[in-house]
Amino acid sequence: MDRLEGHTAIVTGAANGIGRAVAIRFAAEGAHVVLADITEEPRGGGETTTEAIHAVGGSAEFLTTDVSSWDDIRALVTLAAARTGRLDVIVNNAAIGAGGRLTETSLADWDLTMSVNLRGVFMGCKAAMAQMLTQEKRGEVRGRIVNISSQHGMISSPDHLAYGVSKAGVVYMTRQIAADYARDGIVCNAVAPGKIMTGMGGHEPSDERLAYARARTPWPRLGQAADVASAVLFLASPEATYITGENLMVDGGWMAS
Ligand SMILES: NC(=O)c1ccc[n+]([C@@H]2O[C@H](COP(=O)([O-])OP(=O)(O)OC[C@H]3O[C@@H](n4cnc5c(N)ncnc54)[C@H](O)[C@@H]3O)[C@@H](O)[C@H]2O)c1
Protein backbone atom coordinates (compact mmCIF):
# COMPACT_ATOMS: atom_id res chain seq x y z
CA MET A 1 0.00 0.00 0.00
CA ASP A 2 1.08 3.59 -0.56
CA ARG A 3 -0.53 5.21 2.44
CA LEU A 4 1.68 8.30 2.24
CA GLU A 5 1.83 8.71 -1.53
CA GLY A 6 2.54 12.35 -2.39
CA HIS A 7 3.19 13.27 1.24
CA THR A 8 6.26 15.07 2.56
CA ALA A 9 7.39 14.05 6.04
CA ILE A 10 10.18 15.17 8.37
CA VAL A 11 11.69 12.65 10.76
CA THR A 12 14.18 13.92 13.36
CA GLY A 13 16.82 11.65 14.81
CA ALA A 14 16.59 9.62 11.61
CA ALA A 15 20.15 8.27 11.47
CA ASN A 16 19.54 5.51 14.01
CA GLY A 17 17.04 3.41 15.85
CA ILE A 18 13.37 4.34 15.84
CA GLY A 19 13.79 7.43 13.64
CA ARG A 20 15.56 5.37 10.99
CA ALA A 21 12.83 2.69 11.06
CA VAL A 22 10.10 5.33 10.79
CA ALA A 23 11.81 7.05 7.86
CA ILE A 24 12.31 3.78 5.99
CA ARG A 25 8.68 2.78 6.61
CA PHE A 26 7.35 6.17 5.49
CA ALA A 27 9.41 6.04 2.28
CA ALA A 28 8.13 2.52 1.58
CA GLU A 29 4.62 3.96 1.84
CA GLY A 30 5.37 6.55 -0.84
CA ALA A 31 6.41 9.59 1.21
CA HIS A 32 9.28 11.93 0.42
CA VAL A 33 11.16 11.87 3.72
CA VAL A 34 13.38 14.66 4.98
CA LEU A 35 15.84 13.12 7.40
CA ALA A 36 17.18 15.31 10.18
CA ASP A 37 19.97 14.40 12.56
CA ILE A 38 23.20 15.77 13.97
CA THR A 39 25.03 13.08 11.99
CA GLU A 40 24.12 11.07 8.92
CA GLU A 41 26.38 8.15 9.83
CA PRO A 42 24.62 5.29 11.58
CA ARG A 43 26.13 4.40 14.92
CA GLY A 44 27.27 0.92 13.93
CA GLY A 45 28.45 1.93 10.44
CA GLY A 46 26.92 0.67 7.19
CA GLU A 47 24.56 2.43 4.83
CA THR A 48 22.95 5.66 5.86
CA THR A 49 19.17 5.93 6.13
CA THR A 50 19.17 7.96 2.90
CA GLU A 51 21.12 5.21 1.12
CA ALA A 52 18.83 2.51 2.51
CA ILE A 53 15.77 4.36 1.19
CA HIS A 54 17.30 5.14 -2.20
CA ALA A 55 18.45 1.52 -2.61
CA VAL A 56 14.83 0.38 -2.79
CA GLY A 57 13.65 3.26 -4.96
CA GLY A 58 12.33 5.49 -2.20
CA SER A 59 12.62 9.25 -1.93
CA ALA A 60 14.62 10.92 0.86
CA GLU A 61 17.09 13.69 1.56
CA PHE A 62 19.20 14.44 4.62
CA LEU A 63 19.81 17.75 6.36
CA THR A 64 22.27 18.09 9.21
CA THR A 65 20.05 19.40 11.98
CA ASP A 66 20.46 19.99 15.67
CA VAL A 67 16.89 20.03 16.96
CA SER A 68 17.91 22.30 19.83
CA SER A 69 18.70 25.05 17.30
CA TRP A 70 15.84 27.24 16.10
CA ASP A 71 17.80 28.21 12.99
CA ASP A 72 18.32 24.53 12.13
CA ILE A 73 14.65 23.70 12.69
CA ARG A 74 13.48 26.58 10.52
CA ALA A 75 15.89 25.56 7.74
CA LEU A 76 14.59 22.00 8.00
CA VAL A 77 10.94 22.96 7.61
CA THR A 78 11.79 25.35 4.77
CA LEU A 79 13.64 22.60 2.92
CA ALA A 80 10.81 20.11 3.42
CA ALA A 81 8.14 22.53 2.21
CA ALA A 82 10.18 23.72 -0.78
CA ARG A 83 9.48 20.57 -2.76
CA THR A 84 5.69 20.59 -2.95
CA GLY A 85 4.74 23.64 -0.90
CA ARG A 86 3.50 21.28 1.82
CA LEU A 87 4.71 19.60 4.97
CA ASP A 88 2.25 16.81 5.69
CA VAL A 89 3.90 15.15 8.69
CA ILE A 90 6.60 15.88 11.25
CA VAL A 91 7.87 13.17 13.58
CA ASN A 92 9.72 14.72 16.51
CA ASN A 93 11.80 11.72 17.54
CA ALA A 94 15.34 12.93 18.41
CA ALA A 95 16.13 12.64 22.10
CA ILE A 96 18.97 12.07 24.52
CA GLY A 97 19.30 11.25 28.19
CA ALA A 98 21.77 12.96 30.51
CA GLY A 99 22.21 12.78 34.28
CA GLY A 100 20.84 10.37 36.83
CA ARG A 101 18.66 10.70 39.91
CA LEU A 102 18.03 14.18 41.27
CA THR A 103 21.30 14.39 43.20
CA GLU A 104 23.30 13.04 40.26
CA THR A 105 21.78 15.41 37.70
CA SER A 106 23.90 18.48 37.12
CA LEU A 107 22.43 21.72 35.87
CA ALA A 108 24.24 21.05 32.60
CA ASP A 109 22.64 17.58 32.34
CA TRP A 110 19.22 19.10 32.94
CA ASP A 111 19.67 21.90 30.40
CA LEU A 112 21.10 19.58 27.76
CA THR A 113 18.27 17.06 28.11
CA MET A 114 15.59 19.75 28.03
CA SER A 115 17.18 21.54 25.07
CA VAL A 116 16.92 18.46 22.86
CA ASN A 117 13.95 16.52 24.26
CA LEU A 118 11.58 19.32 25.16
CA ARG A 119 12.74 22.56 23.50
CA GLY A 120 13.54 20.54 20.36
CA VAL A 121 10.02 19.07 20.22
CA PHE A 122 8.49 22.48 21.00
CA MET A 123 10.42 24.09 18.15
CA GLY A 124 9.71 21.22 15.76
CA CYS A 125 5.98 21.55 16.47
CA LYS A 126 6.11 25.34 16.26
CA ALA A 127 7.94 25.57 12.94
CA ALA A 128 5.91 22.73 11.38
CA MET A 129 2.66 24.28 12.58
CA ALA A 130 3.51 27.64 10.98
CA GLN A 131 3.89 25.85 7.64
CA MET A 132 0.92 23.51 8.05
CA LEU A 133 -1.50 26.32 8.82
CA THR A 134 -0.76 27.82 5.39
CA GLN A 135 -1.73 24.59 3.56
CA GLU A 136 -4.98 23.38 2.10
CA LYS A 137 -6.49 20.36 3.82
CA ARG A 138 -6.14 16.83 2.49
CA GLY A 139 -9.54 15.47 3.38
CA GLU A 140 -10.12 16.87 6.86
CA VAL A 141 -6.47 17.29 7.78
CA ARG A 142 -4.02 20.11 7.11
CA GLY A 143 -1.04 18.48 8.79
CA ARG A 144 0.00 15.83 11.28
CA ILE A 145 2.43 15.86 14.19
CA VAL A 146 3.70 12.70 15.87
CA ASN A 147 5.88 13.23 18.92
CA ILE A 148 7.87 10.36 20.39
CA SER A 149 7.38 10.24 24.13
CA SER A 150 8.06 7.27 26.42
CA GLN A 151 6.40 5.20 29.08
CA HIS A 152 8.90 7.06 31.25
CA GLY A 153 6.93 10.23 30.77
CA MET A 154 4.15 8.62 32.79
CA ILE A 155 5.92 6.54 35.44
CA SER A 156 9.29 6.97 37.09
CA SER A 157 12.34 6.48 34.93
CA PRO A 158 14.89 4.75 37.15
CA ASP A 159 18.01 6.93 37.39
CA HIS A 160 16.87 9.31 34.63
CA LEU A 161 15.10 12.26 36.20
CA ALA A 162 15.62 14.82 33.44
CA TYR A 163 14.70 12.35 30.70
CA GLY A 164 11.46 11.36 32.40
CA VAL A 165 10.48 14.97 33.06
CA SER A 166 11.18 15.88 29.44
CA LYS A 167 8.99 13.04 28.20
CA ALA A 168 6.16 14.00 30.56
CA GLY A 169 6.41 17.44 28.98
CA VAL A 170 6.14 15.94 25.51
CA VAL A 171 2.95 14.10 26.49
CA TYR A 172 1.42 17.30 27.85
CA MET A 173 2.56 19.40 24.88
CA THR A 174 0.98 16.89 22.51
CA ARG A 175 -2.41 17.16 24.23
CA GLN A 176 -2.31 20.94 24.39
CA ILE A 177 -1.39 21.34 20.71
CA ALA A 178 -4.06 18.81 19.72
CA ALA A 179 -6.73 20.75 21.58
CA ASP A 180 -5.56 24.19 20.46
CA TYR A 181 -5.34 23.33 16.75
CA ALA A 182 -8.06 20.73 16.15
CA ARG A 183 -10.32 23.34 14.57
CA ASP A 184 -7.49 24.18 12.17
CA GLY A 185 -7.36 20.59 10.95
CA ILE A 186 -4.13 19.66 12.70
CA VAL A 187 -3.83 16.16 14.11
CA CYS A 188 -1.26 15.88 16.92
CA ASN A 189 -0.44 12.64 18.71
CA ALA A 190 2.40 10.96 20.55
CA VAL A 191 3.77 7.44 20.49
CA ALA A 192 5.23 6.12 23.73
CA PRO A 193 7.71 3.30 23.21
CA GLY A 194 8.44 0.89 26.02
CA LYS A 195 11.77 -0.93 25.94
CA ILE A 196 12.97 -0.92 22.33
CA MET A 197 16.25 -2.60 21.40
CA THR A 198 17.97 0.28 19.61
CA GLY A 199 21.06 0.86 21.74
CA MET A 200 19.68 4.33 22.43
CA GLY A 201 22.33 6.99 22.80
CA GLY A 202 25.01 4.52 21.74
CA HIS A 203 24.93 2.57 24.98
CA GLU A 204 23.92 -1.06 25.03
CA PRO A 205 21.71 -1.51 28.08
CA SER A 206 23.34 -3.18 31.07
CA ASP A 207 22.27 -6.70 32.04
CA GLU A 208 20.56 -5.15 35.05
CA ARG A 209 18.49 -2.74 32.96
CA LEU A 210 17.59 -5.46 30.48
CA ALA A 211 16.44 -7.70 33.30
CA TYR A 212 14.35 -4.81 34.67
CA ALA A 213 12.78 -4.20 31.25
CA ARG A 214 12.01 -7.90 30.77
CA ALA A 215 10.47 -8.12 34.22
CA ARG A 216 8.26 -5.11 33.48
CA THR A 217 7.19 -6.22 29.97
CA PRO A 218 4.41 -8.81 29.81
CA TRP A 219 4.94 -9.50 26.09
CA PRO A 220 7.47 -12.34 25.73
CA ARG A 221 10.06 -10.22 23.92
CA LEU A 222 11.30 -6.64 24.05
CA GLY A 223 10.42 -4.16 21.31
CA GLN A 224 12.02 -3.51 17.95
CA ALA A 225 12.17 -0.18 16.15
CA ALA A 226 9.77 -1.55 13.54
CA ASP A 227 7.11 -2.02 16.23
CA VAL A 228 7.19 1.71 16.90
CA ALA A 229 7.36 2.61 13.20
CA SER A 230 4.04 0.79 12.59
CA ALA A 231 2.29 2.90 15.21
CA VAL A 232 3.84 6.13 13.94
CA LEU A 233 2.78 5.27 10.39
CA PHE A 234 -0.80 4.71 11.54
CA LEU A 235 -0.97 8.11 13.25
CA ALA A 236 0.73 9.79 10.27
CA SER A 237 -1.63 8.29 7.72
CA PRO A 238 -5.13 9.27 6.61
CA GLU A 239 -6.44 6.21 8.50
CA ALA A 240 -6.12 8.15 11.76
CA THR A 241 -8.13 11.36 11.70
CA TYR A 242 -10.61 11.47 14.59
CA ILE A 243 -7.71 10.54 16.89
CA THR A 244 -5.84 13.51 18.32
CA GLY A 245 -4.12 14.27 21.62
CA GLU A 246 -3.49 10.54 22.11
CA ASN A 247 -0.32 9.02 23.59
CA LEU A 248 -0.22 5.58 22.00
CA MET A 249 1.85 3.12 23.97
CA VAL A 250 3.98 0.61 22.10
CA ASP A 251 5.33 -1.12 25.15
CA GLY A 252 4.39 -4.80 25.12
CA GLY A 253 1.95 -4.11 27.93
CA TRP A 254 4.46 -2.43 30.31
CA MET A 255 1.95 0.22 31.34
CA ALA A 256 -0.89 -2.26 31.54
CA SER A 257 0.75 -4.46 34.15
N1 LIG B 1 14.85 2.81 22.75
C1 LIG B 1 13.96 2.80 23.73
O1 LIG B 1 13.85 1.85 24.51
C2 LIG B 1 13.02 3.97 23.90
C3 LIG B 1 12.05 3.89 24.90
C4 LIG B 1 11.16 4.94 25.07
C5 LIG B 1 11.28 6.06 24.26
N2 LIG B 1 12.24 6.13 23.30
C6 LIG B 1 12.30 7.33 22.50
O2 LIG B 1 12.37 7.00 21.13
C7 LIG B 1 13.10 8.01 20.44
C8 LIG B 1 14.22 7.39 19.63
O3 LIG B 1 15.03 6.62 20.49
P1 LIG B 1 16.08 5.59 19.92
O4 LIG B 1 16.12 4.46 20.86
O5 LIG B 1 15.87 5.34 18.48
O6 LIG B 1 17.42 6.45 20.14
P2 LIG B 1 18.78 6.47 19.29
O7 LIG B 1 19.81 7.03 20.22
O8 LIG B 1 19.03 5.14 18.67
O9 LIG B 1 18.49 7.52 18.12
C9 LIG B 1 18.31 8.88 18.41
C10 LIG B 1 18.79 9.69 17.24
O10 LIG B 1 18.64 11.09 17.59
C11 LIG B 1 19.79 11.77 17.14
N3 LIG B 1 19.98 13.00 17.92
C12 LIG B 1 20.47 13.13 19.18
N4 LIG B 1 20.53 14.43 19.51
C13 LIG B 1 20.06 15.13 18.45
C14 LIG B 1 19.89 16.51 18.18
N5 LIG B 1 20.22 17.45 19.09
N6 LIG B 1 19.38 16.87 16.98
C15 LIG B 1 19.06 15.95 16.05
N7 LIG B 1 19.21 14.62 16.24
C16 LIG B 1 19.71 14.22 17.44
C17 LIG B 1 20.93 10.78 17.33
O11 LIG B 1 22.06 11.13 16.52
C18 LIG B 1 20.28 9.47 16.91
O12 LIG B 1 20.42 9.24 15.52
C19 LIG B 1 13.56 9.00 21.49
O13 LIG B 1 12.66 10.06 21.57
C20 LIG B 1 13.52 8.18 22.76
O14 LIG B 1 13.38 8.97 23.92
C21 LIG B 1 13.12 5.11 23.11
Ligand as a Chemical Component Dictionary entry (heavy atoms), coordinates in Angstrom:
data_LIG
# 
_chem_comp.id                   LIG 
_chem_comp.type                 NON-POLYMER 
_chem_comp.pdbx_formal_charge   0 
_chem_comp.three_letter_code    LIG 
# 
loop_
_chem_comp_atom.comp_id 
_chem_comp_atom.atom_id 
_chem_comp_atom.alt_atom_id 
_chem_comp_atom.type_symbol 
_chem_comp_atom.charge 
_chem_comp_atom.model_Cartn_x 
_chem_comp_atom.model_Cartn_y 
_chem_comp_atom.model_Cartn_z 
_chem_comp_atom.pdbx_ordinal 
LIG N1  N1  N 0  14.850 2.805  22.746 1  
LIG C1  C1  C 0  13.962 2.797  23.732 2  
LIG O1  O1  O 0  13.849 1.848  24.511 3  
LIG C2  C2  C 0  13.023 3.971  23.901 4  
LIG C3  C3  C 0  12.050 3.891  24.900 5  
LIG C4  C4  C 0  11.163 4.939  25.066 6  
LIG C5  C5  C 0  11.276 6.061  24.258 7  
LIG N2  N2  N 1  12.241 6.134  23.303 8  
LIG C6  C6  C 0  12.301 7.327  22.499 9  
LIG O2  O2  O 0  12.372 6.997  21.128 10 
LIG C7  C7  C 0  13.096 8.010  20.437 11 
LIG C8  C8  C 0  14.219 7.386  19.631 12 
LIG O3  O3  O 0  15.030 6.615  20.486 13 
LIG P1  P1  P 0  16.081 5.586  19.917 14 
LIG O4  O4  O 0  16.118 4.456  20.858 15 
LIG O5  O5  O -1 15.867 5.337  18.475 16 
LIG O6  O6  O 0  17.422 6.452  20.136 17 
LIG P2  P2  P 0  18.780 6.473  19.286 18 
LIG O7  O7  O 0  19.809 7.034  20.220 19 
LIG O8  O8  O 0  19.027 5.142  18.669 20 
LIG O9  O9  O 0  18.487 7.520  18.122 21 
LIG C9  C9  C 0  18.306 8.879  18.411 22 
LIG C10 C10 C 0  18.790 9.695  17.239 23 
LIG O10 O10 O 0  18.641 11.086 17.588 24 
LIG C11 C11 C 0  19.790 11.766 17.144 25 
LIG N3  N3  N 0  19.980 12.997 17.924 26 
LIG C12 C12 C 0  20.467 13.135 19.183 27 
LIG N4  N4  N 0  20.526 14.427 19.514 28 
LIG C13 C13 C 0  20.064 15.128 18.448 29 
LIG C14 C14 C 0  19.893 16.506 18.178 30 
LIG N5  N5  N 0  20.220 17.451 19.087 31 
LIG N6  N6  N 0  19.380 16.874 16.978 32 
LIG C15 C15 C 0  19.062 15.948 16.052 33 
LIG N7  N7  N 0  19.214 14.619 16.243 34 
LIG C16 C16 C 0  19.715 14.223 17.437 35 
LIG C17 C17 C 0  20.928 10.782 17.333 36 
LIG O11 O11 O 0  22.056 11.134 16.518 37 
LIG C18 C18 C 0  20.277 9.469  16.912 38 
LIG O12 O12 O 0  20.419 9.235  15.522 39 
LIG C19 C19 C 0  13.563 8.999  21.491 40 
LIG O13 O13 O 0  12.659 10.061 21.574 41 
LIG C20 C20 C 0  13.522 8.184  22.756 42 
LIG O14 O14 O 0  13.381 8.974  23.916 43 
LIG C21 C21 C 0  13.121 5.114  23.109 44 
# 
loop_
_chem_comp_bond.comp_id 
_chem_comp_bond.atom_id_1 
_chem_comp_bond.atom_id_2 
_chem_comp_bond.value_order 
_chem_comp_bond.pdbx_ordinal 
LIG N1  C1  SING 1  
LIG C1  O1  DOUB 2  
LIG C1  C2  SING 3  
LIG C2  C3  SING 4  
LIG C2  C21 DOUB 5  
LIG C3  C4  DOUB 6  
LIG C4  C5  SING 7  
LIG C5  N2  DOUB 8  
LIG N2  C6  SING 9  
LIG N2  C21 SING 10 
LIG C6  O2  SING 11 
LIG C6  C20 SING 12 
LIG O2  C7  SING 13 
LIG C7  C8  SING 14 
LIG C7  C19 SING 15 
LIG C8  O3  SING 16 
LIG O3  P1  SING 17 
LIG P1  O4  DOUB 18 
LIG P1  O5  SING 19 
LIG P1  O6  SING 20 
LIG O6  P2  SING 21 
LIG P2  O7  DOUB 22 
LIG P2  O8  SING 23 
LIG P2  O9  SING 24 
LIG O9  C9  SING 25 
LIG C9  C10 SING 26 
LIG C10 O10 SING 27 
LIG C10 C18 SING 28 
LIG O10 C11 SING 29 
LIG C11 N3  SING 30 
LIG C11 C17 SING 31 
LIG N3  C12 SING 32 
LIG N3  C16 SING 33 
LIG C12 N4  DOUB 34 
LIG N4  C13 SING 35 
LIG C13 C14 SING 36 
LIG C13 C16 DOUB 37 
LIG C14 N5  SING 38 
LIG C14 N6  DOUB 39 
LIG N6  C15 SING 40 
LIG C15 N7  DOUB 41 
LIG N7  C16 SING 42 
LIG C17 O11 SING 43 
LIG C17 C18 SING 44 
LIG C18 O12 SING 45 
LIG C19 O13 SING 46 
LIG C19 C20 SING 47 
LIG C20 O14 SING 48 
# 
